[in-house]
Amino acid sequence: MRIAGFYFICSITIGILQIIDGILLVLNKGSFNTFNLTVASIEFLWVPVCIAMIFLCKRIKVSLLSPVSYIIYNALGWGIGVFLAPQNQDASITVIPIWAAVIGAGFGVYYVIINDRFFRKLL
């Protein structure tokens, strides 16, 4: 159960980073900065951890909701990004649509809540 607890704490942290990331993107009108790039990299690196947790969750009898929802969210984000990329004529300027930033922050809130709930069940 220590692995699950560590996973849930890290997931809560990632959710908080997603909330801050979304707020900063909205305040900056979708303009990317170093913090946003760092959070995007962390989110990308979290996907393999979630994939591993799917297999571990089956063994340790913990809900699959957290890792599965994160993988779906991330895959949809990449899909939307690929769809929106051709619309940006100047590749040197990356602007994230405000609606995407709001959805990202909303997912962060959801991710914090579910992982906090699962972590509290372990205690």
N, C-alpha and C positions, 0 to 999 in steps of 0.2 A: 504493500500500500504506500510505501514511501515514494515510489516512482510516480504513482498517480497523484499524490499530494504535490510533488515537485512540478509535475505537468500542469496541474490546475493553478498553482501559484504563478508559473511562467505564463500561462494563458491569460490570467487576470492582468498581468503586466502588459502583455501584448494588446489586450483590449483597451487598456488605459492609453497606451501609445497610439492606437488607432483613433481614439476619441480626440486626443490632442492634435494628431495629424489632420483629422477632418476639420477641426476648428481653425487651425492655422491656414489650411487651404482656403476655407471660406473667407477668413479675414484678409488673406492675400489675393483674393479674387482668382483663385486657381493657380497662382504662380508657385512653382516648385522651389524649395530651398534645400539646404543641406540636411536639415532635420527630416524633411519629407522623404528625401532619398534614403536616408538611414533607416527610417521606419519601413519603407518599401522593401529594403534589403532584408531586414529582420523578418518581415512578413513572408518573404519568399523562402527564407531559410527555415521558417517554422513549418512549412508544408511537409518535408520529409519526417519531421518529428511527429506530426499528426498521423502520417501514414503508419509509422511504427506504433503509435499509440492505438491504432485500430486493432492491430494484432494483439497488443498487450492487454487492451480492455477486455477482449474476449477471454483471456486467461485469468485475469484478476477480477472479473465480474464487475466492471465499471461501465457506465453508460457510454455508448459510442457517439452520442449527440454532439459533444464538443469537437472531437477531431473531424467527424464527417461534415458538420456544418462549416467548419473552417476551410476544409478542402473545397467544398462546393463554392463558398464565397470567393476564395482565391481564384478558382478556375473561371468563375463568371467574371471576375475582375479582369483577368487576362483576356478573356473573350471580348469583353466590351472595349478594352484597350486596343486590341487589334482592329476592331471595327472603327473606333474613333481615330486611330493613327492616320489613315489616309486623308482625313478631313483637315489635318494640320499641314499647311503648305510649307511653313518654315520649321524645319526639324530642330533648329537651334533653340527655339522657344517652346517650352512644354507648358501647356495650360490645361489644367484638369477642370472639367465642367463642375460647376458648383453642386449640381444634383449628385454627381458621383462622390464628391467630398462629404455631402450630407449622408448619403447611403453608407459610406465608409465609417463615419462617426457613429451612425445608428447601429451598424453591425458591431462596432466596438462596445457600445452600451450592452447590447444583447450578449456578447461574448463574455463580458465581465460578469453579468448577472448569472448566466448559466454555470460558469466555472466557479463562481463564489458559492453557488448553491451546491454543486457537486463536492467542492472542497469541504464545506461545512458538514456534509454527510459522512465524510471520512473521519471527522473528529470524534 
